[in-house]
Amino acid sequence: MIGQTLDRYRIESKLGEGGMGVVYKARDTHLDRSVALKVLPQEKVSDPERKQRFVQEAKAASALNHPNIVTVHDIRTHAGVDFIVMEYAGGRTLDHLIPAKGLGIGQSLRFGVQIADALASAHAAGIIHRDVKPSNIIVTDTGDRVKVLDFGLAKLFDSADRAAEARTQTTPLTGVGMVVGTAAYMSPEQAEGREVDARSDIFSFGVLLYEMVTGHRPFAGESNLAVLAKILNEDPTPPSALVPLVSPDVERAILRCLRKDPARRYQTMADLKVALEDLATDSAAGLTAQTPAVQASRRWRWALAASVLIVMVIAYAGWRASPSQESVTPMRALPLASLSGVTRSPSFSPDGNQVAFAWTGSDGNNPDVYVQQIGAGAPLRLTTNAGNDYSPMWSPDGRWIAFLRGEGEGRQHELRLVPPLGGPERKLTEIQPRGFLRAVTLAWCPDSTCVVVTDSIGDGQPDALFAVLLDTGERRQLTQPQDPVFADSDPAISPDGKWLAFRREVAPFTGELMLLPLGRELTTAGEPRPLTPNELPAYAPRWTPDSAEILFSAKGALWRLGISGEGTPERLPFVGEDGATPILSNPQAGRRSRLAYVRIYTDANIWRIDTPAPGAPASSPPRVAISSTRRDAIAMIAPDGHQVAFTSMRSGENEIWRSDVSGAGAVQLTSMAANPGWPVWSPTGDQIAFHSNPDGNGDVILVPAEGGKPRNLTAHPATDVFPTFSGDGRWVYFSSSRSGQSMIWKIPVSGGAAVRVSAGLGMMAIESPDGAYLYYTESTNSNSPAPLLRMPVAGGPAIKITDGVNSTSFDVVDGGIYYLERVAGDSRLQYFDLASRKTITVAASLGNVDFGLDASPDGRTILFTRVDSSVNDLMLVENFQ
């Protein structure tokens, strides 16, 4: 089939073959990317009922987007050939890489943790692999990451069918064939054809881990029948008998996976993953216990060690005294304070023994500033105001904790000081950044005489960074952003006072870290230069104590970067997953710096509300429409009412996806790694518009609904966001900063000059179904209540329709406006009836809603985004290196 084309996929080479089909490397001619095609055996999909079961399983598997799982993109049939489109992951499978003596304990545990994490994610979604074995594990070309293949595909082969085939097969284990390999990795219950659950995968994983560690399968025989007999009746040889270096702890973990009775194994893959992580950490640190055989074989070395003890003590003392030496012990993050509610913005005291942070309290209602002594007691509450107290930052001299206080988004916020042990507060100044507030962090001058904060330069101007002097309250502007810059935020001054690192935001949620040289008395000594690339949306830079590097958060992880101008950002090893707002303490005598950060993970999904008629109360409670283990959000329904475009993190990057309304048949449409968002359909359903930042600023992009090369429609240095189509499909409306502040513009779909539409502020515009009016929100904030205005499409003055409409979470249907409203920590779906000018509550108690709202063409189905679960922990890393 090499050289042929299946649908839109041009086959380039053969990657492998097995009982579940032949795998080819192919080129997606629409998206111009490499994919893997698995062509299924005709005999396995000829039975319609069996094929339907397989399709349902594969659809569920397509939602398993995990760094260690090969993603299923699509299921296709072309010219009578059934095939699956998958992520192409370059590398080799484990069955070609495990040497005769095993991979080594450390490597086996590192791979084992990744595989267990992938399986745990699948099990949490209700999917059992059923065919865990080395040939289904790819080690990528980098050599440090593994990916699990064929999730959901194993169900095409019923357990009983495979077990019966294995029992009657007489091919020796050394022969080539999928059934041979599968038999060796079956659980006892699977071999007997009984019903299996997630614990069957745990047994198969134990076989795999045994083989990685020892180089041998635990159950061997001259035929499959002999192998299955041993799986059912015999215990494996202890791994330490084959590899003496295997510790008792590692051996116990492997053998527990291989117990015949599922009730005596690990009961969840998640628990097994945690156990392996601990073993991997101990192994890397040399802490795992040695077997008696190894202890005996090394007794003679103690005599040799004693003979050079004095030399070693002297060398060790020198090593401890040298700050340039690095410990080989992996860093490990532990909860600093196990608190319910939301914690944010940790900041160390000068001696590194206390941490200030913002916390909503156990009831989760009101953020205040707290101080926690590391390793002792409950946190001390410093503020009790009913407002939102956030972003605390400890002064270098230890006298003050600066923080911000605000009553809500888009209002004035106060910069205040409070003593670290509590006491009277002091108000320094008021700030009011425009748009979506990004002043999430503060910075102190090294001499503790000023605080740096984000504030507005003036109406229609980007937000800049200002230094506020403590003694006089005087404000000095430090950065000079120009359009199309949206805001300068997240300041951090180096401990030596020579540099200001900050985030320059060129559109909402889009920006890069900058570095500005400083002179004496906080004067600028040059122009800022970029530190991070546009495709890495970096936040919250913080300096190392030696002023040589910065730490920051990006893409759900913590990173580090030297400021010398050489090198690229590197993710922190071992720690920082789902990390945000890192902070380092000053090193103390005999102790390295401590690292604190907030571990934040949210699972957002797309929910559905159905009504009997537009604006009528919901006919049933809201239900999940589209979900995965990653963030799915901002769903927009196609004109035919059957398809949905949405954003998703399921491929590891935030991209545009398309599926049917139930979420089935999801297809990735973009591969930009440039944070695309807000996908909307053209009236004919053949194109999708969205905004993204391929050139560093916000632009409106078009992509064919069936997939293809994206086309930049606006290509302007201003910030162009939140697109929508006109009813006739000739124009795209969008919000743009090209006139100095966010206003509504429109541009021909075919390309050409953009035309300003609104006379004043405008965040998002939607044309009425009859094409007569344009409705838009008058706001500079993309996620706050705003007035809703209406103006004739043909031109004319705008009038206010109502207040309190979320600026980017509303939709216009015949006769009214749907919009989301947040009230007292909850949300509800409202409908404003244009005829009666009355507001109707369609559905209440929606929970923690996020951006985006869309109604079907008939106004009876509404999709919205909700954050369904979140993790929020304050983490501490000792001896950061």
C-alpha positions in Angstrom: 0.0 0.0 0.0 3.1 2.3 0.1 2.5 5.2 -2.2 -1.3 4.8 -2.1 -3.7 7.3 -0.5 -6.4 6.4 1.9 -8.9 9.3 2.1 -6.5 12.2 2.7 -3.6 10.2 4.0 -0.7 9.4 1.7 1.1 6.2 2.9 4.8 6.6 3.1 6.3 3.5 4.8 5.4 0.4 6.8 6.1 0.6 10.5 5.0 -2.8 11.8 2.5 -5.6 11.7 0.6 -7.6 14.2 -2.7 -9.4 14.9 -4.5 -6.1 15.1 -3.4 -5.0 11.7 -0.6 -3.3 9.7 0.7 0.0 10.8 2.0 2.6 8.3 3.5 6.0 8.5 1.5 8.4 6.4 1.1 12.1 5.6 -2.0 14.0 6.4 -2.3 16.0 3.2 -4.8 18.4 4.8 -3.0 19.3 8.0 0.5 18.6 6.5 1.7 16.4 9.4 2.9 12.8 9.9 0.4 10.3 11.3 0.3 6.6 11.9 -2.4 4.5 10.2 -3.4 1.2 11.6 -5.2 -0.8 8.9 -7.5 -3.3 10.6 -7.8 -6.9 9.5 -11.0 -7.4 7.4 -12.0 -10.5 9.4 -12.0 -8.6 12.6 -14.4 -5.9 11.5 -16.7 -7.9 9.2 -19.2 -8.5 12.0 -21.3 -5.3 12.3 -22.0 -5.8 16.0 -18.3 -6.4 16.7 -17.3 -3.4 14.6 -19.8 -1.2 16.4 -18.4 -2.3 19.8 -14.9 -1.5 18.5 -15.9 1.9 17.2 -17.5 2.9 20.5 -14.3 1.8 22.4 -12.1 3.6 19.9 -14.1 6.8 20.4 -13.6 6.6 24.1 -9.9 5.9 23.6 -9.7 9.1 21.4 -10.3 11.1 24.5 -7.3 9.7 26.3 -4.9 12.5 25.6 -2.0 12.0 27.9 1.8 12.6 27.4 2.4 8.9 27.6 -0.5 7.7 25.3 -0.5 7.7 21.5 -3.5 9.7 20.6 -6.3 8.3 18.4 -7.2 11.1 16.0 -9.9 9.5 13.9 -11.6 6.2 12.6 -12.0 6.0 8.9 -13.3 3.8 6.1 -12.0 4.3 2.5 -12.5 2.1 -0.5 -13.6 -0.7 1.9 -10.5 -0.4 4.1 -11.1 0.3 7.8 -8.3 2.1 9.5 -7.4 4.2 12.5 -5.6 7.5 12.4 -3.2 8.0 15.3 -0.4 10.3 16.5 2.9 9.4 14.9 5.5 8.9 17.6 8.9 8.3 16.3 10.9 5.6 18.1 11.1 1.9 18.7 8.9 -0.5 20.7 10.2 -2.0 23.9 10.2 -5.5 22.5 13.2 -4.4 20.3 15.0 -2.6 23.1 14.9 -4.8 26.2 18.4 -6.5 26.3 19.1 -10.0 27.6 20.0 -8.6 31.1 17.3 -6.1 31.3 17.1 -2.3 31.0 18.5 -1.7 34.5 16.5 -0.9 37.6 16.5 2.9 37.3 15.5 2.9 33.6 12.8 0.3 34.2 11.3 2.3 37.0 11.4 5.5 35.1 9.6 3.8 32.1 7.3 2.0 34.6 6.1 5.2 36.2 5.2 6.7 32.8 3.3 3.5 31.7 1.5 3.3 35.0 0.5 6.9 34.7 -0.9 6.3 31.3 -2.8 3.3 32.4 -4.1 5.1 35.5 -5.5 7.8 33.3 -7.2 5.3 31.1 -8.7 3.4 34.0 -10.0 6.7 35.5 -11.9 7.1 32.2 -13.3 3.6 32.4 -11.0 2.1 29.7 -9.0 -1.1 30.2 -6.2 -1.7 27.9 -6.3 -5.6 27.9 -3.1 -6.0 25.9 -0.2 -4.4 27.9 3.0 -5.8 26.4 6.4 -4.5 25.2 5.3 -4.3 21.5 2.6 -1.8 22.6 5.1 0.5 24.3 7.1 3.0 22.2 10.3 4.5 23.4 10.5 7.9 21.6 13.6 9.0 19.7 14.7 11.1 22.7 15.0 7.9 24.8 13.5 9.4 27.9 9.7 9.1 27.2 7.5 6.1 26.5 4.1 6.1 24.9 1.4 3.4 25.2 -0.2 2.1 22.0 -3.6 0.6 21.1 -5.9 1.8 23.9 -9.3 0.5 23.2 -8.2 -1.6 20.2 -7.7 -4.8 22.3 -11.5 -5.0 22.7 -11.8 -5.9 19.1 -10.4 -9.2 20.3 -12.7 -10.6 23.0 -10.8 -11.9 26.0 -12.4 -15.3 25.7 -11.5 -15.5 22.0 -7.9 -14.6 22.7 -7.6 -17.0 25.6 -9.1 -19.8 23.6 -6.8 -19.1 20.7 -3.8 -18.9 23.0 -4.7 -22.2 24.7 -4.9 -24.1 21.3 -1.8 -22.4 19.8 1.3 -24.5 19.9 3.8 -22.0 18.5 6.9 -21.8 20.7 7.5 -18.6 22.6 10.5 -17.9 20.4 8.4 -17.8 17.3 7.0 -14.6 15.8 3.3 -13.8 16.3 1.0 -11.6 18.3 -0.8 -14.4 20.0 2.5 -15.8 21.4 3.4 -12.4 23.0 -0.2 -11.8 24.2 -0.3 -15.2 26.0 2.8 -14.4 27.9 1.3 -11.2 29.3 -2.2 -12.4 30.1 -3.6 -12.3 33.6 -5.0 -15.5 35.0 -8.6 -14.3 34.7 -7.9 -13.2 31.1 -6.4 -16.6 30.3 -9.5 -18.4 31.6 -11.8 -16.2 29.5 -13.4 -14.6 32.6 -14.5 -11.0 32.8 -11.6 -8.6 33.4 -11.2 -5.3 35.2 -8.4 -2.8 35.7 -6.5 -5.3 37.9 -5.9 -7.5 34.8 -3.9 -4.6 33.3 -2.0 -4.5 36.6 -1.0 -8.1 36.2 0.1 -7.6 32.6 2.0 -4.5 33.7 3.8 -6.6 36.3 4.9 -9.1 33.6 6.2 -6.1 31.6 8.0 -4.6 34.5 9.5 -8.0 35.4 10.8 -8.3 31.8 12.2 -4.7 31.8 14.1 -5.3 35.0 15.4 -8.9 34.4 15.4 -9.3 30.6 13.2 -12.5 31.1 9.5 -13.1 31.0 8.2 -14.4 34.4 6.2 -17.2 32.7 8.1 -19.2 30.0 7.4 -22.4 28.2 7.7 -24.3 25.0 4.2 -23.5 23.9 1.4 -21.1 24.7 -0.4 -23.9 26.6 2.6 -24.3 28.8 2.9 -20.6 29.4 -0.8 -20.3 30.3 -0.5 -23.3 32.7 2.3 -21.5 34.5 0.3 -18.2 34.6 -2.6 -20.1 36.2 -0.6 -22.4 38.6 3.0 -21.3 39.2 4.7 -18.4 40.9 7.5 -16.7 39.0 11.2 -16.9 39.9 12.0 -13.9 42.2 13.6 -11.1 40.1 16.6 -11.0 42.5 17.5 -14.5 41.6 18.1 -13.3 38.0 19.4 -9.8 38.8 21.0 -9.6 42.3 20.9 -5.8 42.3 17.1 -5.8 42.5 16.1 -4.5 45.9 13.6 -6.2 48.1 11.2 -3.2 47.8 11.3 -3.4 44.0 10.9 -7.1 44.0 7.9 -6.9 46.3 6.2 -4.4 44.1 6.7 -6.6 41.0 5.5 -9.8 42.7 2.5 -8.1 44.2 1.4 -7.2 40.6 1.7 -10.8 39.6 -0.5 -12.4 42.3 -3.0 -14.9 40.9 -5.9 -13.5 43.0 -6.8 -10.0 41.7 -7.9 -9.0 45.3 -4.3 -9.4 46.4 -2.7 -7.2 43.8 -2.5 -3.5 43.8 -6.1 -2.5 43.5 -5.6 0.6 41.4 -3.0 1.6 38.8 -2.9 5.1 40.5 -1.6 3.5 43.7 0.9 1.4 41.8 2.2 4.6 40.1 2.8 6.3 43.4 4.6 3.3 44.7 6.9 3.2 41.6 7.5 6.9 41.9 8.8 6.4 45.4 10.9 3.4 44.3 12.3 5.4 41.4 13.3 8.3 43.7 14.9 6.0 46.2 16.7 4.1 43.5 18.1 7.4 42.0 19.2 8.4 45.5 20.7 5.0 46.2 18.3 4.5 49.1 16.7 1.2 48.1 17.7 -1.7 50.4 20.2 -4.2 49.1 19.5 -7.9 48.9 21.4 -10.2 51.3 23.3 -11.7 48.3 24.5 -8.3 47.3 25.4 -7.3 50.9 27.5 -10.5 51.2 29.2 -10.0 47.9 30.3 -6.5 48.9 31.6 -7.1 52.5 35.2 -7.1 51.3 34.8 -3.5 50.1 34.2 -2.2 53.6 37.8 -3.0 54.5 39.1 -1.1 51.5 36.8 1.8 52.3 38.1 1.9 55.9 41.7 2.1 54.6 40.9 5.4 52.9 38.4 6.8 55.3 40.4 9.8 56.4 41.0 10.8 52.8 37.3 10.5 52.0 36.3 12.6 55.0 38.6 15.4 53.9 37.3 15.2 50.4 33.7 15.1 51.6 34.2 18.2 53.7 35.6 20.0 50.7 32.7 18.9 48.6 30.2 20.1 51.2 31.9 23.5 51.3 31.9 24.0 47.6 28.7 25.6 46.3 29.5 24.6 42.8 29.0 20.8 43.4 25.6 19.4 42.6 23.8 16.7 44.6 22.7 13.7 42.6 19.5 13.4 44.8 16.4 14.2 42.7 14.4 17.1 44.0 11.1 16.1 45.5 8.0 18.3 46.1 5.9 17.9 49.2 2.7 19.7 50.3 3.7 22.7 52.4 0.2 23.1 53.9 -2.6 20.7 53.2 -5.4 23.3 53.1 -8.8 23.1 51.6 -9.9 25.9 49.4 -7.6 27.9 47.0 -4.0 28.9 47.8 -2.0 31.3 45.6 1.2 33.3 45.4 3.7 32.0 47.9 6.5 34.3 49.1 9.4 33.5 51.4 10.5 35.4 54.4 14.2 36.6 54.1 15.4 33.6 56.2 13.3 31.2 54.2 11.6 29.7 57.2 8.2 31.2 56.6 5.9 31.5 53.6 3.3 34.2 53.0 0.5 33.3 50.7 -3.1 34.1 49.8 -5.8 31.6 50.8 -9.6 31.5 50.5 -9.9 29.8 53.9 -11.5 26.5 54.5 -14.9 27.7 53.3 -13.4 28.9 50.0 -15.2 32.3 50.0 -12.8 35.1 50.8 -9.1 35.3 50.0 -6.9 36.7 52.7 -3.1 36.8 53.4 -1.7 34.2 55.7 1.8 33.2 56.9 2.9 29.6 57.5 5.9 28.6 59.6 7.6 25.7 57.6 7.2 22.5 59.5 5.1 23.8 62.4 1.6 24.8 63.3 -1.4 26.3 61.5 -1.1 29.4 59.3 -1.4 32.8 60.8 -4.1 35.0 59.3 -2.9 38.6 58.6 -5.9 40.2 56.9 -9.6 39.9 57.5 -11.1 42.3 55.0 -14.2 41.3 53.0 -12.4 42.1 49.7 -10.1 40.0 47.7 -6.6 40.1 49.2 -4.0 38.5 46.8 -0.4 38.5 45.6 1.4 38.8 48.9 5.2 39.5 48.6 7.6 39.7 51.5 10.0 42.6 51.6 13.7 41.8 51.4 14.3 43.4 54.8 11.5 41.4 56.4 9.5 44.3 57.7 6.5 44.2 55.4 4.3 42.0 53.3 2.9 43.9 50.3 -0.3 42.7 48.7 -3.2 43.8 46.5 -6.8 44.2 47.6 -9.7 44.5 45.2 -13.5 44.2 45.3 -13.8 42.6 41.9 -12.6 42.5 38.3 -12.4 45.8 36.5 -12.5 47.9 39.6 -9.9 49.8 41.6 -7.4 47.7 43.6 -5.3 48.9 46.5 -1.6 48.3 47.0 -1.3 47.7 50.8 1.3 46.7 53.4 0.9 44.6 56.5 3.5 43.6 59.2 4.4 39.9 59.0 3.1 39.2 62.5 -0.1 41.1 61.9 -1.1 44.6 62.9 -2.3 47.8 61.3 -2.3 47.9 57.5 -1.0 50.7 55.4 -2.4 51.8 52.0 0.3 52.8 49.5 -1.8 53.6 46.4 -4.6 52.5 44.1 -4.3 50.9 40.8 -6.7 50.0 38.0 -5.2 48.0 35.2 -7.4 47.9 32.1 -8.8 44.7 30.7 -8.4 41.3 32.3 -6.3 41.9 35.4 -2.9 40.3 35.0 -1.2 42.0 38.0 -1.0 38.5 39.6 2.4 39.2 41.2 4.3 42.1 42.8 8.0 42.8 43.1 10.1 44.6 45.8 13.1 46.7 45.1 16.2 44.9 46.5 16.6 47.7 49.2 12.9 47.4 50.2 12.2 51.1 49.4 9.6 50.5 46.7 7.1 48.0 45.2 6.6 47.4 41.5 3.1 46.9 40.2 1.0 46.9 37.0 -1.2 49.9 36.4 -2.9 51.8 33.6 -1.1 54.6 31.8 -4.4 56.1 30.7 -7.5 55.4 28.7 -6.7 53.5 25.5 -3.1 52.9 26.5 -1.4 49.6 27.5 -0.8 48.8 31.1 2.8 49.5 32.3 4.9 48.7 35.3 5.3 51.4 38.0 7.6 51.6 41.0 5.7 52.9 44.1 8.0 54.5 46.7 7.2 53.5 50.3 8.2 56.8 52.0 6.3 59.2 49.6 3.9 57.1 47.6 5.5 58.6 44.4 5.0 56.5 41.3 7.8 56.0 38.7 6.9 54.4 35.3 9.5 51.7 34.5 8.3 50.3 31.1 7.0 52.1 28.0 4.7 49.6 26.2 3.3 50.7 22.9 0.4 49.3 20.8 -0.2 46.5 20.1 1.1 45.6 23.5 -1.8 44.8 25.8 0.0 45.0 29.2 3.3 44.7 31.1 2.9 42.6 34.2 4.5 40.0 36.5 7.5 42.1 37.5 10.6 40.6 39.2 13.8 42.7 40.0 17.0 40.7 40.3 18.6 40.6 43.8 21.6 42.6 42.5 19.2 45.3 41.2 20.6 45.2 37.7 17.6 43.6 35.9 13.8 43.8 35.7 12.2 40.7 34.3 8.5 40.9 33.4 5.8 39.6 31.1 4.7 41.5 28.1 1.2 40.6 27.0 0.4 41.3 23.4 -3.2 39.8 23.6 -5.2 38.3 26.4 -3.3 35.2 27.5 -0.6 35.7 24.9 2.9 37.1 25.6 6.5 36.6 26.4 9.0 37.3 29.2 11.2 40.4 28.7 14.4 41.5 30.4 15.1 45.2 31.0 18.5 46.5 32.3 18.3 48.9 35.2 20.7 51.7 36.3 21.1 53.5 39.6 18.0 54.5 41.6 15.8 52.3 39.5 16.3 54.0 36.2 16.2 52.1 32.9 19.5 51.5 31.2 18.4 50.2 27.8 15.6 48.6 25.9 13.9 45.4 27.0 14.7 42.2 25.1 12.7 39.0 24.9 13.7 36.1 27.0 11.1 33.4 26.0 9.6 32.6 22.6 6.0 33.4 21.7 5.0 29.7 21.6 5.9 29.3 25.3 3.3 31.4 27.2 5.4 32.2 30.3 4.2 33.8 33.5 5.4 34.8 36.9 9.2 35.1 36.5 11.2 34.8 39.7 15.0 35.2 40.2 17.5 32.8 41.7 19.4 34.3 44.6 22.6 34.7 42.4 20.7 36.8 39.8 21.9 34.4 37.1 18.6 32.7 36.2 14.9 33.1 36.4 12.2 30.5 37.2 8.8 30.8 35.6 5.6 28.8 34.8 4.4 27.9 31.4 2.2 25.2 29.9 1.4 23.6 33.2 5.0 23.2 34.4 7.9 25.1 36.0 10.9 26.2 33.8 14.3 27.8 34.3 16.4 30.0 32.0 19.7 31.8 32.3 19.8 35.5 31.3 23.1 35.4 29.6 21.4 35.2 26.2 22.5 31.7 25.6 20.5 28.5 25.9 16.8 27.8 25.9 14.2 27.4 28.6 14.4 24.0 30.4 11.7 22.3 32.4 12.6 21.6 36.0 13.2 17.9 36.5 11.3 15.8 39.1 9.1 18.7 40.3 6.9 21.5 39.0 4.2 19.5 37.1 1.0 21.6 37.0 3.1 24.3 38.7 2.6 28.1 38.9 4.0 31.2 40.6 7.4 29.7 41.7 9.5 31.5 44.4 13.0 30.8 45.8 14.2 31.5 49.3 17.7 32.8 50.1 20.2 30.0 50.9 21.2 29.7 54.5 24.3 28.3 56.2 24.3 24.6 55.5 21.1 24.7 53.5 20.4 25.4 49.8 17.5 27.5 48.6 13.9 26.3 49.1 11.5 26.4 46.2 7.8 27.0 46.8 5.0 27.0 44.2 1.4 26.3 43.7 0.3 23.1 42.0 -2.8 23.9 40.0 -4.7 21.5 37.8 -8.2 22.0 36.5 -10.4 19.7 34.5 -12.8 21.8 32.4 -15.4 20.1 30.3 -18.2 21.2 27.9 -21.7 20.9 29.4 -25.1 21.0 27.7 -28.5 22.5 28.6 -31.7 21.6 26.7 -34.8 23.6 26.7 -38.3 23.0 25.2 -38.2 26.4 23.5 -35.8 29.4 23.3 -35.7 31.1 26.7 -37.8 28.4 28.5 -36.6 26.9 31.7 -34.4 23.9 31.1 -36.2 20.6 30.6 -33.6 18.6 32.5 -30.5 19.2 34.6 -27.3 20.2 32.7 -25.2 17.2 31.5 -21.7 16.7 30.2 -21.5 16.9 26.4 -17.8 16.7 25.7 -15.1 15.7 28.1 -11.6 14.2 28.3 -8.8 14.0 30.9 -7.6 17.4 29.6 -9.3 20.8 29.2 -12.1 21.0 26.7 -13.7 24.4 26.3 -15.5 27.1 24.2 -17.7 24.9 22.1 -19.5 26.4 19.1 -22.3 24.5 17.3 -22.2 24.2 13.5 -25.1 25.6 11.4 -26.3 22.0 10.8 -26.7 21.6 14.6 -24.8 18.2 14.5 -21.2 19.2 14.8 -19.2 21.2 17.3 -15.9 23.1 17.1 -14.0 23.5 20.4 -10.6 24.0 22.0 -8.9 21.1 23.8 -5.7 20.3 25.5 -6.1 16.6 24.7 -3.1 16.5 22.3 -0.9 18.2 24.9 -1.2 21.6 23.3 -4.3 23.8 23.2 -5.7 23.3 19.7 -8.9 23.5 17.7 -10.9 20.3 17.4 -14.1 19.2 15.7 -16.6 16.5 16.7 -20.2 15.7 16.7 -22.4 17.2 19.4 -21.9 14.1 21.6 -18.1 14.5 21.4 -17.7 11.4 19.3 -15.4 11.3 16.2 -13.2 14.1 17.5 -10.7 15.4 14.9 -7.8 17.8 15.6 -8.0 20.7 13.1 -4.9 22.7 14.1 -1.3 22.0 15.2 -0.1 25.5 15.8 1.1 25.3 19.4 0.2 29.0 19.5 -2.8 28.9 21.8 -5.7 29.1 19.3 -9.1 29.9 20.7 -12.7 30.9 20.1 -13.6 28.7 17.1 -16.8 29.9 15.2 -18.4 28.4 12.2 -19.2 30.2 8.9 -22.9 30.2 8.0 -22.2 27.5 5.3 -20.3 25.3 7.8 -17.3 25.0 5.6 -14.9 27.2 7.5 -14.0 27.9 11.1 -12.6 31.2 12.3 -10.6 31.5 15.5 -8.0 33.8 17.1 -4.4 32.8 17.8 -0.9 34.3 18.1 1.3 32.8 15.4 3.2 36.1 15.1 3.2 37.0 18.8 0.0 39.1 18.7 -3.6 38.2 18.4 -4.9 37.5 14.8 -8.0 36.1 13.3 -7.3 32.8 11.5 -9.5 30.7 9.1 -9.2 27.0 8.7 -11.4 24.6 6.5 -13.9 22.7 8.7 -12.6 19.5 7.2 -9.0 20.4 8.1 -6.3 22.1 6.1 -3.8 24.9 6.2 -4.8 27.8 8.4 -5.0 31.3 6.8 -4.2 34.5 8.7 -7.1 36.8 7.9 -6.1 39.9 9.8 -2.2 39.8 9.8 -2.0 43.1 11.7 0.3 44.1 14.6 -2.7 45.0 16.7 -4.6 42.6 19.0 -7.4 41.0 16.9 -9.6 38.5 18.9 -13.1 37.0 19.4 -14.2 36.5 15.8 -17.8 35.9 14.6 -19.2 35.6 11.1 -21.9 37.9 9.6 -25.1 36.2 8.6 -24.3 36.3 4.9 -20.9 34.8 5.5 -19.1 37.7 3.7 -17.6 39.3 6.9 -15.9 38.4 10.1 -16.4 40.6 13.1 -13.7 40.8 15.7 -12.4 43.0 18.6 -9.3 44.9 17.8 -6.9 47.3 19.5 -5.8 48.9 16.3 -7.5 52.2 17.1 -5.9 52.4 20.6 -8.6 50.5 22.6 -10.7 47.5 22.0 -13.4 48.2 19.5 -15.5 46.1 17.1 -14.2 45.8 13.5 -15.0 43.7 10.5 -13.0 42.3 7.6 -14.0 40.5 4.4 -13.7 36.8 4.5 -11.9 36.9 1.2 -9.3 39.3 2.7 -8.8 43.0 2.4 -9.0 46.1 4.5 -10.7 46.0 7.9 -13.4 48.4 8.7 -14.2 49.8 12.2 -17.8 49.1 13.3 -18.3 50.4 16.8 -17.8 54.0 17.8 -16.6 53.0 21.3 -15.5 50.0 23.3 -16.4 46.6 22.1 -15.3 43.1 23.3 -17.4 40.7 21.3 -20.0 41.1 18.6 -22.7 38.8 17.3 -25.1 39.5 14.4 -28.8 38.8 14.9 -30.2 35.8 13.1 -32.2 38.1 10.7 -29.0 40.0 9.9 -30.6 43.4 10.9 -28.7 44.1 14.1 -25.2 43.7 15.6 -25.1 43.0 19.4 -21.9 43.6 21.3 -20.6 44.0 24.8 -19.1 47.3 25.8 -16.0 46.2 27.8 -12.3 46.0 28.0 -12.4 42.9 30.2 -12.9 39.5 28.5 -14.6 37.8 31.5 -16.7 40.3 33.4 -20.3 41.7 33.3 -20.8 44.5 30.8 -23.5 46.5 29.1 -24.9 44.9 25.9 -25.4 47.3 23.0 -27.2 47.0 19.7 -26.7 48.9 16.5 -28.1 48.4 13.0 -25.9 46.4 10.7 -26.5 49.0 8.0 -25.1 51.6 10.3 -26.4 54.0 12.9 -26.1 54.8 16.6 -25.8 52.0 19.2 -28.3 51.8 22.1 -28.0 49.9 25.4 -30.2 46.8 25.6 -29.3 45.5 29.1 -26.6 45.3 31.7 -24.8 42.4 33.4 -24.1 40.3 30.3 -20.8 38.4 30.5 -18.6 40.1 27.9 -17.6 36.9 26.0 -20.3 34.4 27.2 -23.5 35.3 25.4 -25.3 34.3 22.2 -28.1 35.9 20.2 -31.1 33.8 19.0 -34.4 34.7 17.5 -36.2 36.7 20.1 -33.6 37.0 22.8 -30.1 36.8 24.3 -28.6 33.9 26.3 -25.8 34.8 28.7 -24.0 33.5 31.8 -24.3 35.4 35.1 -22.1 34.8 38.1 -23.8 35.3 41.5 -22.4 34.5 45.0 -19.9 32.0 43.9 -22.2 30.2 41.6 -23.5 30.7 38.0 -26.7 30.6 36.1 -27.9 30.7 32.5 -30.1 33.8 31.8 -32.3 34.7 28.9 -33.1 38.3 28.0 -36.4 38.4 26.1 -36.1 41.3 23.6 -39.9 41.7 23.2 -40.8 41.9 26.9 -37.3 43.1 28.0 -37.6 40.7 30.9 -34.9 38.3 32.1 -35.7 34.6 32.6 -33.5 32.1 34.5 -33.1 29.1 32.2 -30.9 27.1 34.6 -29.3 27.8 37.9 -26.5 26.3 40.0 -24.2 25.7 37.1 -21.1 25.7 39.2 -17.7 27.2 38.2 -18.3 28.3 34.6 -15.6 29.4 32.3 -15.3 31.4 29.1 -17.7 30.7 26.2 -21.4 30.1 25.5 -23.2 29.0 22.4 -26.7 28.1 21.4 -27.9 25.8 18.6 -29.6 27.4 15.6 -33.0 26.5 17.0 -32.1 28.0 20.4 -33.0 24.8 22.3 -29.5 23.5 23.1 -26.9 25.6 24.9 -23.3 24.6 25.4 -21.0 26.1 28.1 -17.7 25.4 29.8 -17.5 24.3 33.4 -14.5 23.6 35.6 -15.5 20.2 37.1 -12.5 19.5 39.4 -9.4 21.2 40.5 -6.2 20.6 42.4 -4.7 23.5 44.4 -1.8 22.7 46.7 1.0 24.8 48.1 4.2 22.8 47.4 7.7 22.9 49.0 11.0 21.7 47.6 14.0 21.5 49.9 17.5 21.9 48.7 16.7 23.3 45.3 19.4 22.9 42.7 
